[in-house]
Amino acid sequence: MQLCALYRYPLKSAIGQTLRQSAVGPLGLAGDRCWMLVEAGNGRFMSQRSVPRLGQLRAEWAADAGLLLGATGHGELAVPLPPAQAPLRDVTVWGDSLRVPDAGDDAAAWLSAFIGIPVRLVHVPAERARAVNPAYAQPGDRVGFADGFPLLLIGQGSLDDLNQRIGRPMEMLRFRPNLVVDGAAPYAEDGWKRLRIGEVTFRVAVPCARCILTTLDPQTGERSADREPLNTLKGYRLREGGIMFGQNLIAEGHGELQVGMAVDVLE
């Protein structure tokens, strides 16, 4: 088995970046979901579930230089990292509340014009990351703005099987994984508990419950009229807690990942 694809999503729910290599640590891939849009009035997080237009927003992580935003017809905007004295904003991600730095009025104005409603852009430094649900994690496990876990893994064989059942190809990016593994049987990842890629060991936390976001075409933002792939997945992947596809992971330590690395299942 090998790591056949790597994806980073610098801005939660915006277009993902395809990578050849990346640093990885307990918070996931470097730069993954460390920026987020929130409603200006209440700080509630925004995603493609309610704002499909987010899927047409380009966001490139530039490490210490911040974030580069772009959208067709709107040009580009470079957003620097908020300084240490930046005002903090109260935000919510599902059931979690936290205070994080606001990226400023220029970013808010550009993004509000693109989205069509007043929004704010926020950043989560590592020291302000949220605790992972203790029912599926160990003390000290943290996550940035991802829904619940630092990393998501999907087997390429699982997607190939799903596509065969549907009768047409579904893009892997509909499912927004970070790691894609090739060479395993369909849904083999359901039985994994720990694995190693390169020098980094990962714990499998819990299967990933899928939502309406998977029905959006990642290129056009259009929703599938037949609600695929959810309709097909519901027929054979419905479990207690939802329709499961992929596995949430937590890295045990830091290291470098590169496409083509061997994947070893430890448990």
N, C-alpha and C positions, 0 to 999 in steps of 0.2 A: 504494500500500500504506500501511496505517496501523497504529499500535499500538492494538489493540482491547481489551486487558485487561492488568492488572498484578496480580501476586500476591506476597505476602510470607509467609514461614513463620518466625516469630520463634523458635519452639522446634522443633528438628528432629523431623519426623514427626508433629507435632501439627496441628490444624486451621489452614488458611491464612487470611490476611486478603486480601480483595479491596480494591484501592486504585484511586483515581483519579489519583494522582500520587505520586511518590517521588523522593528523592535517589538517585543511583546513582554508584558508583565502582568501582575495581578489585576490591573485595571483594564487589561485587554491590549489590542494593538495600539501602538503610539499614535495619538491624535484621534482615536476613534470616539465619536459621539461625546466630544468635550465642549461642543457648542450647541445651542438650542434656541429655538424661537418660542416666545411665550406671548400670550395675550397681554397687551399693555395695561389693561385695567385690573386684572386679577392674578397675573403671573402663572396662569395655567399653561402647561406645555402644549405645543401644537405638533401635529403629525399629519401624514397623508391620510389617515383614517377620516379626518374631518376637513382637511385642506389638501386635496389631491395635487394642487398646483405646486406644492413643495417638491414633488417629484421631478419638476422641471428646473429646479434651482441647483446650479453648480456651486460646489463648495470645496476648495482645495486647502488642505492643512499645510501650513507653512512653518510649523514648529514654533520657534521663538518669535518669528515674524508675524504670527497671527493666522488670519484666514483670508483667502481670496474668494470673493463671491462673483458669480456671473449668471446672466440669464439672457436669453434671446430677446432683443429689443430693449434691454435695460442696461447694457454695457457691463462693466466690472467695477468692483469696489474692493480695495484692500482694507481689511479691518485689523488694526494692531491688537495685540494682547492688552486687556485692560491693565492699567498700572496698579500698583499696590494700594494706592489711595482711591481707586475707583469705587463709586457707590455700590452698595450691595442691594440686591433685589430679592424679595421673597418669591420663590417659585415652587410649583408643585409638579411632581412627576408621579402619576398614579397616586398612590397613597402616601408618598414621601414629600415632606416639606423641607426646604433648605434655603440658605441665603448665599447667593453667588454674585460675582462681579457683573455689572452691566457694561455692555460694549460701547455705549455712548449714543448720542443723538444722530450722528451721521449714518451709522449703520441702521438705526431704527427707522430713519426716514426712507432710506433706500429700500429696505425690506418691506416697510409698510406700503410703499408705492407698488411693489411687486405683488404682494399678497392681496392688497385691496382693503385691509383693515389695519388699525393701529397695533403694532407689534414691537417687542423689544428683543434684542439679541443678548444672550447671556453666555458666560463661560464658566466652566467648573475646574478650578485648580485641583490637583491631586489631594491636597489637604482638606478640601471641602466635599470630597466624593461621599456618596451615600453608602450605608451599610446594605449588604446583600441580605435578602430574606433569610433569617437564621434557621428556618426549617430546612433549607437546602444548602447551607453554607457553614463555614467555620468562623469562629470569632476573628474579627479583623478583616474579613473579606469585604471589599468595597467595589463600587461600580459608579461610573460617571452618569451620563444622561441616557444610557441604554435603558430599555424597558425594565430589565430586572437583573441581568447578568452581564459580565464583561465580554463574553465571547459566544458566538454561535457557530456550530459545526454542522455541515450537511454532507452526506455521502453522495458522490456523483451517481453511484448505482441506484440510490433511492430516487433521485430525480429522473433518471432514465426509465425506471419502472413506472413512475407516476405518468410520465409523458406517453408511455405506451398505453396505459390505461385510458388516458384522456383522448388519445388519437391525434394529438398535435403537440409541438414542442412548447414548453413553458420555460422562460428564461430563469436561470438560477438567481438573478438579481431580484426577482419577485419576492424571494424569501430572505433577502438581505443577510446572508451568512458572512462571517469573517473568514472561516476556513472551509475549504472544500477538499474532501479526501477521495481519491480514486483508487480502484483496485479492490474494493470490498463489496460483498454481496449487498443487495438492496436492504436497507434498514439494519445492517449489521451494527451501526452505531447505537441502536436501541439497547444492546447488551453490554456496551463498554462502560467501565467505571473509572479507569485511569488510562492515559495514553501518553506517549512521549513523541515529540517532533523535534528533531535536532537535539539540543541540550535541555529543552524545556519539558517539564511534566505538567499534565493538565488533569484536573478532576472533572468528571462529568457530573453536573449538578442535578439537572432535571430536564425532561423533554420540553420542547418549545411548542406552546399552544399557538396556533395560527389564527389570523384575523382577516378582515375584509381587505387589508392592504395588499394581500397576495393576489387579489383579482385585478390590480392596476398594472397596465403595461408599463414597464420601467422606461421605455423609450418615448411613448406618447402621452402617458398619464391617463389613458382611457380605461374605463372599467369593463371587464369582460361581461358581455350581455348574458352569458350562461353561467356566471359566477364560478367559472373555473379559475384556479384548480380546487377551490374549496369544495365544490359539489362532489367531485370524485374522491378527494381525500376523506370527506365525511363518510363515504361508504365503507372505508376499511381502516381509517386511522383515528376514528372517534374513540376517545378514552375518557375516563373520569378527569375532568378539568379542561377538556376541549379537544380540538382536532390537532393531533401532534405530528410535527414534521421537523426533524432536526433536534440537536441536543445542545443545551446551554453548558458552557465550560467555564472553569476558573483556572488560571495559570498559577502554578506553584513556583514562583520565582521569576527571574528575568532572563531574556535571551534574544536571539535573532531567529526569525523564520524566513525561509526562502522557498519559493515554489520549486518542487522537485525533491524536497527532503523526504526521507523515509518516515513513515508513521508506524509506530510500534504500540500495540495494545498491551498494557501491563496487567490489567485486570478486566 
